[in-house]
Amino acid sequence: MVATHHRQEAIQRGTRMLRTALGAAIARFLEDPAVVEVMLNPDGRIWVDRLSEGLADTGETMTAADGERIVRLVAHHVGAEVHARSPRVSAELPETGERFEGLLPPVVASPAFAIRKPAVAVFTLDDYVAAGIMTAGQAVKLRAAVQSRANILVAGGTSTGKTTLTNALLAEVAKTADRVVIIEDTRELQCAAPNLVAMRTKDGVATLSDLVRSSLRLRPDRIPIGEVRGSEALDLLKAWGTGHPGGIGTIHAGSGIGALRRLEQLIQEAVVTVPRALIAETINFVAVLSGRGSSRRLAEVARVDGIDPATGDYRITPATTPNGEAE
């Protein structure tokens, strides 16, 4: 008990030191619910990414010395070493859970970092329709896909809102009686399902592949994943396709066919021969986001209809009409 108390006090002290080092400007941005990410560039300028506006120069600056101090404080807090031969640190900030990526020379001219806030509010599919990001028809199609336990990939570029849309889909999952086992690298996914297990990776302890295998022993109905980014793609595909449908995962890609191609590349980190037929059979829908801020849109909801026997390629058809109505 005493050791636990001292450890908690040490964490709290480290948190206070870090918040002080961040300075008033960054603290203010982190407290702003409209801000999703705060970035320091090597030139000392501080930028933010706002939900409704996208990227903006704040007009605030930070010295290289202060930027380096923040990177080193974060590294110290998570027990990592940062120096010329190991100039980057990836971490989750204490207590509040922001995702931190920091870089020092020589990989950058001057210290740089990005702080990504975890989602606080969960937007529903109806909220997306009201905001003009998706059509009512697209919402109907996605809601039906969740209810039918289809496997859905949410695709898009950086900062297009993949995690936010995934959380909206998980809000639909929460309405079911399914047991949900979530797997992710950092704390981003939110699900109000009453029967829920959330697992996160830890360097040197458990990888995404490890957790996918562990999840199968937890009697899951659905296995959502934060981001498919490596060889775990094959394990996940097998899990979704053999008794645990209804999965949701994000992937970096700009189109429906691009998402499946990217999945192939990730699977090739584990095996030489890509099981294209398994991909086509397992992935049912791809929802593709584009744009940032006020220009963010659900550009495509594609249905995967197996393999074209003539070409051997994926057969993908729009799940909604050109004006976004459900087919």
C-alpha positions in Angstrom: 0.0 0.0 0.0 2.8 2.4 0.9 4.7 1.6 -2.3 1.6 2.2 -4.3 0.9 5.5 -2.6 4.5 6.7 -3.3 4.2 5.6 -6.9 1.0 7.5 -7.3 2.6 10.6 -5.7 5.6 10.3 -8.1 3.2 10.1 -11.1 1.3 13.2 -9.9 4.6 15.1 -9.4 5.7 14.1 -12.9 2.4 15.2 -14.3 2.6 18.6 -12.7 6.2 19.1 -13.9 5.2 18.2 -17.4 2.1 20.4 -17.4 4.2 23.3 -16.2 6.9 22.7 -18.9 4.2 22.7 -21.6 3.4 26.3 -20.8 0.2 28.2 -20.6 -0.4 28.4 -24.3 -0.3 24.6 -24.9 -2.2 23.9 -21.7 -4.9 26.2 -23.0 -5.1 24.4 -26.3 -5.2 21.0 -24.6 -8.2 22.2 -22.5 -10.1 23.5 -25.6 -12.6 20.8 -26.6 -12.5 21.9 -30.2 -8.7 21.1 -30.5 -7.8 17.6 -31.3 -4.0 17.9 -31.7 -1.2 20.4 -30.8 2.0 20.4 -32.7 5.4 22.1 -32.3 7.4 22.5 -35.5 11.2 22.7 -35.6 10.9 26.4 -36.5 9.3 27.0 -33.0 5.8 27.7 -34.3 2.9 26.0 -32.5 0.0 24.7 -34.7 -3.3 23.1 -33.7 -5.8 20.9 -35.5 -9.4 21.9 -34.7 -12.4 19.7 -35.4 -14.3 22.3 -37.3 -11.5 24.2 -39.0 -8.5 21.9 -39.5 -4.9 23.0 -39.2 -4.1 26.5 -38.0 -1.0 28.5 -36.9 -1.7 29.7 -33.4 0.8 32.5 -33.5 2.4 31.1 -30.4 6.1 30.0 -30.4 8.4 27.9 -28.2 12.2 28.0 -27.9 14.2 25.0 -28.9 15.4 24.6 -25.3 11.8 24.5 -24.0 10.8 22.0 -26.7 13.7 19.7 -25.9 12.9 19.9 -22.2 9.4 18.7 -22.8 10.5 15.8 -25.0 13.0 14.8 -22.3 10.5 15.1 -19.5 8.0 12.8 -21.4 10.8 10.3 -22.0 11.8 10.3 -18.4 8.2 9.8 -17.3 7.8 6.6 -19.4 11.3 5.4 -18.6 12.6 5.8 -22.1 16.1 7.0 -23.2 16.3 9.9 -25.7 19.6 10.9 -27.2 21.3 11.4 -30.6 21.2 7.6 -31.3 17.6 7.3 -30.1 16.1 10.7 -30.9 12.4 9.9 -30.7 9.9 9.1 -28.0 6.4 7.8 -28.4 4.3 7.8 -25.2 1.0 8.4 -23.6 0.9 11.4 -21.2 0.1 10.6 -17.6 -3.4 10.9 -16.2 -5.0 12.6 -19.2 -3.9 10.1 -21.8 -2.8 12.3 -24.7 -0.7 10.5 -27.4 2.8 12.1 -27.6 5.3 11.8 -30.4 8.5 13.8 -29.9 11.7 14.2 -32.0 15.1 15.6 -31.3 18.1 16.3 -33.6 19.6 14.8 -35.7 16.3 13.5 -37.2 15.0 17.1 -37.1 16.8 20.4 -37.1 15.2 21.4 -33.8 12.9 19.7 -31.3 9.4 18.9 -32.6 6.4 17.1 -31.2 2.7 16.4 -31.7 0.2 15.9 -28.8 -3.0 14.2 -29.9 -5.9 14.3 -27.4 -8.1 11.3 -26.8 -11.7 11.7 -27.9 -13.9 13.2 -25.2 -17.3 13.4 -26.8 -18.6 10.5 -29.0 -20.4 11.7 -32.1 -23.2 9.5 -33.3 -24.1 8.7 -36.9 -27.0 11.1 -36.6 -24.5 13.8 -35.5 -22.5 13.1 -38.6 -25.6 13.6 -40.8 -26.5 16.8 -39.0 -23.0 18.1 -39.6 -23.2 17.3 -43.3 -20.2 14.9 -43.1 -22.3 11.9 -44.2 -25.8 11.5 -45.8 -28.8 10.0 -44.1 -28.5 7.1 -46.6 -24.9 6.4 -45.6 -25.9 6.5 -41.9 -28.6 4.0 -42.6 -26.2 1.7 -44.5 -23.6 1.8 -41.7 -26.1 1.3 -39.0 -27.5 -1.8 -40.8 -24.0 -3.1 -41.4 -23.2 -2.9 -37.6 -26.5 -4.6 -36.8 -25.9 -7.4 -39.2 -22.4 -7.9 -37.7 -20.6 -7.0 -41.0 -16.9 -6.4 -40.8 -16.1 -2.8 -41.5 -12.8 -1.1 -42.3 -12.7 2.7 -41.8 -10.2 4.2 -44.2 -8.7 7.6 -44.7 -5.6 9.7 -44.5 -4.1 11.3 -41.4 -6.5 13.4 -39.4 -9.5 12.6 -41.5 -11.4 11.4 -38.4 -11.1 7.6 -38.7 -11.1 7.1 -34.9 -14.1 9.5 -34.4 -16.2 7.6 -37.0 -15.1 4.3 -35.4 -16.4 5.5 -32.1 -19.7 6.4 -33.7 -19.9 2.9 -35.1 -19.0 1.5 -31.6 -22.0 3.6 -30.2 -24.2 1.4 -32.4 -22.4 -1.7 -31.2 -23.1 -0.7 -27.6 -26.9 -1.1 -28.4 -26.4 -4.8 -28.9 -26.0 -7.5 -26.3 -22.6 -8.6 -27.7 -19.5 -9.1 -25.7 -16.9 -6.6 -27.1 -13.1 -7.0 -26.8 -11.3 -3.8 -28.0 -7.6 -3.9 -29.0 -5.5 -0.8 -29.5 -2.1 0.8 -29.2 -3.2 4.0 -27.4 -6.4 4.9 -25.6 -8.7 6.2 -28.3 -11.7 3.9 -28.8 -14.7 4.4 -26.7 -17.6 2.0 -26.3 -20.4 2.0 -23.8 -21.2 -1.7 -24.2 -22.0 -3.2 -20.8 -20.0 -6.4 -21.6 -16.6 -4.9 -22.5 -12.9 -5.7 -22.3 -10.4 -3.1 -23.5 -6.8 -4.1 -24.1 -3.8 -2.0 -25.0 -0.3 -3.0 -26.2 2.8 -2.3 -24.2 6.3 -2.3 -25.7 8.2 -5.4 -24.8 5.1 -7.0 -23.1 2.3 -7.4 -25.6 2.0 -6.6 -29.3 -1.2 -6.2 -31.3 -0.8 -9.8 -32.6 -0.4 -11.0 -29.0 -3.6 -9.3 -28.0 -5.6 -10.5 -31.0 -4.7 -14.1 -30.0 -5.5 -13.4 -26.3 -8.8 -11.9 -27.3 -9.9 -15.2 -28.8 -9.7 -16.8 -25.4 -12.0 -14.2 -23.8 -15.1 -15.4 -25.5 -15.6 -12.3 -27.7 -18.5 -11.6 -30.0 -16.8 -8.7 -31.7 -13.2 -7.6 -31.8 -12.8 -4.0 -32.8 -9.2 -2.7 -33.3 -7.9 0.8 -33.1 -5.7 0.7 -36.2 -4.5 -2.1 -38.4 -0.9 -1.3 -39.0 1.3 -4.4 -39.1 1.4 -8.2 -39.3 -1.5 -8.5 -36.8 -3.7 -7.9 -39.9 -3.5 -11.6 -40.7 -4.4 -12.7 -37.2 -7.3 -10.2 -37.1 -8.6 -11.3 -40.5 -8.7 -14.9 -39.3 -10.5 -13.9 -36.1 -13.1 -11.8 -37.9 -13.6 -14.5 -40.5 -13.9 -17.5 -38.2 -16.6 -17.0 -35.6 -16.1 -13.4 -34.5 -17.8 -11.2 -37.2 -18.8 -7.6 -36.5 -15.3 -6.3 -36.3 -14.4 -2.6 -36.9 -10.9 -1.3 -37.6 -9.1 1.7 -39.1 -6.5 1.7 -41.9 -4.6 4.4 -43.7 -5.9 4.4 -47.3 -7.7 6.8 -49.6 -10.2 4.5 -51.3 -12.1 1.3 -50.8 -9.8 -0.6 -53.1 -6.8 1.2 -51.6 -7.8 -0.1 -48.1 -7.8 -3.7 -49.4 -4.5 -3.2 -51.1 -3.0 -1.8 -47.9 -4.4 -4.7 -46.0 -2.5 -7.0 -48.4 0.7 -5.1 -47.8 0.3 -5.5 -44.0 -0.4 -9.2 -44.3 2.8 -9.6 -46.3 4.7 -8.7 -43.2 3.6 -12.1 -41.9 3.3 -14.3 -45.0 4.6 -14.2 -48.6 1.3 -15.3 -50.2 -1.6 -12.9 -49.7 -4.9 -14.7 -49.0 -6.9 -12.4 -51.3 -9.9 -14.7 -51.2 -9.9 -14.6 -47.4 -9.8 -10.8 -47.5 -12.6 -10.6 -49.9 -14.7 -13.0 -47.9 -14.0 -11.4 -44.5 -14.1 -7.6 -45.2 -17.7 -6.6 -46.0 -17.6 -2.8 -46.1 -15.1 0.0 -46.4 -16.0 3.5 -45.2 -13.6 6.1 -46.6 -13.2 9.5 -45.1 -11.6 12.5 -46.9 -10.8 16.1 -46.0 -10.1 17.8 -42.7 -12.0 20.2 -40.5 -15.0 21.7 -42.2 -14.2 19.9 -45.5 -14.3 16.4 -43.9 -16.7 14.1 -45.7 -17.6 10.4 -45.8 -16.5 10.1 -49.5 -17.3 6.4 -50.0 -19.1 3.5 -48.5 -18.0 0.5 -50.5 -19.3 -3.1 -50.4 -16.8 -5.9 -51.0 -18.5 -8.5 -53.2 -15.8 -11.1 -53.4 -13.3 -11.7 -56.2 -13.9 -11.0 -59.9 -13.2 -14.4 -61.6 -12.2 -12.7 -64.8 -9.5 -10.5 -63.3 -8.7 -12.1 -59.9 -9.1 -8.6 -58.4 -11.6 -7.5 -55.7 -15.1 -6.8 -56.8 -16.2 -3.5 -55.0 -19.5 -1.8 -55.5 -20.9 1.4 -54.0 -23.2 0.6 -51.0 -25.0 3.9 -51.6 -26.1 5.8 -54.7 -24.1 8.8 -56.0 -26.2 11.2 -53.9 -25.5 9.1 -50.8 -28.8 7.2 -50.5 -28.7 3.6 -49.3 -29.2 1.1 -52.1 
